[in-house]
């Protein structure tokens, strides 16, 4: 964020924090080797699944639930799933990142057309609440991406701590009962309109 953002009004500051987290996600996965996409936590989180999930989170909160757009892919994010089961591990990472950035821009169009006090089409959340939630959600998964990036390199940021014992390949995680990232200890913490806390799930780019 620029120095001017530190003295900005609430709206400008919220949007700057959200964009900062988005940009950090893109940086976190830049130049990752192909084998890095196969590294997974015990709960089944992988880099492709996280990037796809973040795209779907913005799509659902801002376009589907706030703006009330219909027939948008939302697999795994509420009980009215729309779209095919997620297969992000089969999609080239650059395509997933491109889809995430494009979805963020579409969501920004929704945000720019509303005030912070405007209430979602579902009648439950203000735009202000949703933006705060997206900042927190993106920041949390950015931490997961940092961990997976370090694990793929075989050590921590200082080059000394070996994190490989805490991760497995995506295939090994699935064999342990974490197929597709829809089960296990790692949860998104996203509480959708019905109050669920669904697991990470990402559809193919729309």
N, C-alpha and C positions, 0 to 999 in steps of 0.2 A: 504494500500500500504506500501511497505517496504521503509526504508530510501533511499535505492539505487535508487528507482524509482524517487525520487525528482530531481536527477541529470541525469536522463535517456534522451535518444534522443527522438525526437517527436513521432516516431512510438511506441516505448516501453511505453512511457507515456500515449499515447492515449489508447492503449490496456489495460494498467493497470487501468486507470479510468473507462473504460467500464466494465472490470471484477469486479472492486470494486462495481459498481452499481448492476451488476447481483447478486453478493454474498449478497448484502444488501436486494435485493428482496427476495431471498430464506430465509434469516434470518427473514424478516418482517412477513412471513407467517408461520414460524415454530411454531409448538405446538398450533396453533389456535384451539379453540373449534369448534365443528361442527356448532353451532348456529352463529358463526362469519361470516360464508360464506353467510348467508342470509341478512346481513346488507348491505344496499345500499344507495348511495347518491340520492338526488332528481333527478339527471340525469340518474340514473340506473347503476352506477358503482358498482361492487361487487368485492370481492377479486378474485374469480375464473375467472371472465371476464377480469380483469386486467392482471392476470398471463397468461391466454391464449392469450390475445392481445399482450403482450410483446414477447411471442414466435413467433407469426405471423409476428410482425414487423421485427424481425431479419431475419426470413425466407424470407420475401418479399424483403427487402432492399439488403441483401447480396447474397442470392442464386437465387432469381427470377429476380430482376431488375439489380443487378450488374453482377452476373455470367451468367445470361441468361438461367437458368434452367427452363424447361418447366413442365407444369401440376402440379404445387405445390399449395396446399391449400392456398387461399388468400382471404377468404370471407370477404367482407366489406372494403378491403384496396385499391381497384381500381375498375374501371368499368368492367374489365374482370374477375369477380369473378370466382374462381375455387373451387369446393367443396360444401359440404352441409352447410346449415345455422348453425350458432354456437349454441352449447348447453353446454357451460362450467359449468353451474350451476348444471348439472346432473353428472358431472365427479368428483370423489374423488380428493380433493385438492392435496394429495401426487402424484397422477398420472399427474396432470397438472404441478406441479413443476418438476417432472422427465422429462416430455416432453420438458419443457422450457430449462432445463439444457442440455438435449440431442441436442436440436436444436442449442443452443449456441455453442456447440462443433462442430457441422457440419458447422456452419457459420465461426468458427475460421479456419477451413481447407481452406475455400475460402480466408479469409484474409491472411493467411500465404503463399498463392500462388501468391500474387499480391503486387505491390508497392503502396504507398499512392497516387502517381500521375496517376495510371492507371484509365482509364475511364470506366464507366459501359457499359454493353452491350446495354443499351438504349441510350448511347451517351450523357447523360445529367449530370451525377455526377461523381466526382472522389471518390476513396475509402476514401480519407482523409475527404471529406465532409460528406460521409455516416457515418463514425465512429464518427465524432463530433455530428452528428444528433442523433445517437443511444445513446450516452452518455447523451445528454440533454433529450431525450424522456424517457429513463429508469429512470433517476433521477426524472423527473416530476411525473411519475406514482408511483415511490417509495414513494413520498409524499402523493399520494392518498391512498396507502396501509397503511401508518402510520396513517392517519386519520381514516380509516375504522377499523383498529385494536384498536385504542383508543375508537372509538364509540362503538365497540362491548363490550369493557370493562366497558362502562358507564361513562367514564370520561377521562380527559386529562392525559398527562404524569405525571403531578404533583398530580394527584388524586383529583383535585378540580373542574376543568371545566367539566361540563356535556355537551357532544356534541350530545346527543341522539335526540335533537330537530331538528338537521340538517340532520338526516338520516332516512331511513325507511327500512323495509324488502324488499327483492327483489320483492316479490309479490305486495307490496304496490306501489313500484316504477313503476312496469309494469301496474298496474291499473290506474296510473296517466298518462299513455301514453308513458312510457319509456320501452317498451317491448324489452328484449334482449340487452339493452344498445346501441341501434342503433339511438336513438334520445335524445333530451334534451339538457341541457346547457353544460354538460361535453363533450368535444371533445378531440381527441387525439392530434391534432396539427400536425399529420403526413401529410406531403405533398408528395404524391406519384408522380410517373413519369408524371402524367397529371396535377399536381398542386392541386389535391383535398385535403381537410382537413376532412377525413372521421371520423365517430364516432367509439368508441370502439366496436369492434366485434371480437369474437374469435371462431374458429372452434374447434371441438373435436381434441384431440391429434392425430398427424399423425403417 
